[in-house]
């Protein structure tokens, strides 16, 4: 059998959950008790080809629904030529989003679109492994015309045409080798949310904020939105811990209506927040624009729950955001995120990706690094979110030095989890959850008073 005839033989899925709610890691005003989770997919092949790994992120209950959505795509994947998939992931992406019956569940939004993103990302992982390159480098080395062919311009061509995208990518190649050397030497700047989870005590917030500054981060982020007086106190504590020169962003996780967002953000202005993140529903483009005008000079940032490139287009067209926060696993995978990066470059808006959930730091670093090397050409006012949770479960975990993400050098999309992690944290029968169920049953057993 030739290499060109190698096929995808199986689509393997796992419902993987971590008990992060027990320490309130990840807690915010809308999600007080998240169990960080991954609907995880492995594309198996018929020869000695690498496997493709991908996932999308949830926070616990309902992760089984996301896994089922990935399972529903199996007939589109099994039997496909590995070479054809990797040579043209864009064609595969368009096949998936073009399924006339599955589109009724979206189209291009929600659970099914995230499932498509997980599978598409697994194909890109496979393609990068076959080329022997980390994904950021595969994208940065790619021919601009080929990259343009990977993008679906439907619904966005009024804001970005293929010709404009080609021009941006062609210009982005200028100086790419120097920027690659700089990236490998210094890394890409990050900021940390680790001090700012809403459930943490003031003492823990102070300790982690001081540690973040000592670790070289020049920006931290705090969750807000549950109680204004608590937020005022916590922002005062955080500002005292980091000093006046460290940027401090705040994140409401969609908690407010428009008027409430304006009033609450204004009340926190004395602490010099750099941006207010997700001040209202991510679908409310005009609401974001209203908030932005009202809270200047505080910046408005959003994106982790923006469901597709079309909403991002509208946010940019309406001058509704100062910072675009794409997510590696919310939309339809690398192809759609390429479109979003190009839209941001066209409108001159910096991209500061969301990366709070399990594995999201591992994935999104590749997109920002490609953007720096071969598209925007800058890291000015650009930072990748970092949360110091769960990286040990990945074969190629993120590495942070002096507040900077170090460029991955291992081939692939950094998506591969350790087999032991899959065995331990697959829900509900992995060894951790099975033991947890036994302990719960024993605790609930009534005492025998006979």
C-alpha positions, -999 to +999 in steps of 0.1 A: +000+000+000+015+034-010+017+064+013-009+081-009-034+054-002-032+056+036-066+062+050-083+073+082-094+040+097-111+051+129-124+081+148-119+076+185-136+099+210-133+104+247-152+124+273-124+137+295-131+157+326-109+172+354-123+180+389-112+216+389-143+228+407-130+213+439-104+241+442-125+267+424-100+268+396-117+285+367-145+300+388-161+332+375-194+352+378-212+329+353-194+296+360-189+292+397-180+255+397-164+245+364-149+210+358-126+217+329-133+191+302-124+181+267-144+163+241-113+146+226-109+130+192-081+108+177-079+101+140-064+067+135-046+058+102-040+026+083-002+026+081+027+040+101+014+075+097+010+097+128-023+101+145-043+134+144-054+147+178-080+174+185-105+185+211-130+211+221-134+226+255-163+225+279-167+228+317-182+195+327-219+186+324-229+183+288-194+172+276-211+140+266-233+160+242-201+175+226-186+140+222-218+128+205-216+156+181-180+146+171-193+110+168-219+122+143-192+133+119-176+098+118-191+089+084-175+120+068-140+110+080-134+072+081-120+061+048-106+095+037-072+097+022-047+111+047-027+128+019-058+145+005-069+157+039-036+171+048-030+186+014-063+206+015-078+208+050-100+237+036-119+213+013-125+190+042-137+219+064-162+229+036-174+194+033-182+192+070-200+226+073-218+219+040-236+188+052-272+198+045-287+179+074-261+187+100-263+224+091-298+225+105-282+221+139-262+253+134-254+264+109-218+272+118-225+278+155-229+259+187-222+223+195-220+209+160-197+237+148-174+231+178-173+194+169-163+203+134-135+225+149-122+196+170-120+173+139-106+200+116-079+208+143-071+171+144-065+171+107-041+201+110-023+182+138-019+153+115-007+175+087+019+192+108+032+159+122+035+146+086+056+176+077+077+173+108+069+209+119+050+226+147+017+240+134+028+276+137+058+269+115+037+249+090+014+279+086+042+305+085+061+285+058+030+279+037+025+296+003+001+326+008-021+314-021-025+280-005-035+296+028-061+317+010-075+286-005-080+272+030-104+300+040-142+301+035-149+337+025-187+333+024-205+359+045-172+379+051-162+390+016-179+424+022-152+430+048-123+409+035-118+396-001-095+368-012-074+394-030-070+414+002-062+383+022-035+373-003-020+408-001-019+407+037-003+373+037+022+382+010+033+413+028+034+393+060+062+371+045+085+401+045+109+397+074+095+364+085+128+347+089+140+374+113+108+372+133+111+334+134+146+338+150+132+364+174+103+341+184+126+311+190+149+333+211+124+353+232+090+336+228+056+353+226+044+376+254+017+362+277-005+374+305-020+353+333-054+348+347-042+324+374-045+349+403-079+362+394-105+334+397-136+346+415-136+319+442-101+327+454-095+344+488-078+378+489-047+361+504-045+337+475-051+365+450-023+386+465+002+356+466-005+346+430-005+382+417+029+389+433+042+356+419+030+365+384+050+398+385+080+379+398+076+354+369+079+382+344+042+388+334+034+424+326-004+418+327-028+399+349-066+394+347-093+393+374-128+379+371-156+403+381-193+407+379-209+388+409-209+416+435-197+452+429-184+458+464-164+425+463-150+435+429-139+469+443-122+452+472-105+426+450-093+451+424-078+472+452-061+441+466-047+432+432-036+467+422-017+469+455-001+436+449+012+443+413+018+481+415+008+508+391+029+497+361+014+462+355-016+460+332-047+446+350-076+434+328-110+425+342-135+399+328-172+398+334-179+366+314-211+381+298-227+388+332-242+422+325-268+440+303-254+470+284-263+497+310-251+476+339-218+469+321-212+507+316-221+515+352-200+486+367-170+492+346-171+529+354-172+520+391-140+500+387-122+527+365-102+540+395-081+508+394-070+515+358-083+483+342-067+478+308-097+461+293-132+449+302-137+415+287-171+400+277-191+428+293-223+415+278-236+388+254-211+380+227-239+381+202-247+417+210-226+435+185-243+469+189-243+465+227-205+461+226-202+492+205-223+512+230-203+500+259-170+508+241-180+544+235-191+548+271-161+534+289-132+548+269-102+548+276-108+514+291-107+489+261-134+464+253-123+428+245-144+398+235-142+366+215-140+334+235-177+328+230-181+344+196-195+316+175-181+323+140-162+346+117-194+364+108-199+378+143-162+388+144-166+406+111-196+426+125-178+434+158-149+449+137-172+467+112-191+483+141-159+494+159-173+475+189-140+460+202-105+472+209-091+436+214-101+405+195-100+373+216-102+343+192-105+309+207-088+278+191-118+255+198-149+276+197-152+281+159-146+256+131-109+251+136-077+264+121-093+273+088-119+297+103-093+311+128-072+320+098-101+340+085-105+357+119-068+366+121-069+381+086-100+401+095-082+415+126-052+423+105-074+441+079-090+463+106-058+468+126-072+453+158-048+433+181-055+397+188-051+385+224-064+350+224-085+333+250-067+303+265-082+296+299-094+261+294-078+227+293-054+225+264-064+259+250-030+274+258-013+245+239-034+252+208-037+289+205+000+297+209+004+283+174-021+307+159-006+338+176+029+328+166+019+323+130+003+357+132+035+373+144+058+356+120+038+357+088+008+381+091+007+410+115+045+410+121+042+425+156+035+416+192+028+452+203-003+452+226-007+414+219-005+388+246-017+352+249-037+343+280-020+318+303-035+297+331-013+274+350-037+244+351-035+209+336-006+213+312+011+182+326-015+161+308-001+170+274+028+153+256+040+187+244+029+212+272+034+249+270+066+263+283+067+298+299+099+318+305+100+353+318+063+358+310+066+346+275+054+315+257+083+296+243+078+285+207+069+248+203+094+228+183+077+194+184+057+185+152+020+189+154-006+212+171+005+203+207-029+186+212-018+151+221-027+140+257-009+113+275-026+079+273-025+077+311-045+109+313-071+095+290-073+063+310-076+082+343-099+111+335-123+096+309-158+101+324-174+082+341-153+050+339-118+063+340-099+053+371-102+087+388-140+090+383-146+053+391-128+056+424-146+088+431-180+071+425-170+043+449-160+069+476-193+088+471-213+056+474-194+046+506-200+080+521-237+080+513-242+045+528-264+048+559-248+036+591-258+002+606-272+008+641-283-028+646 
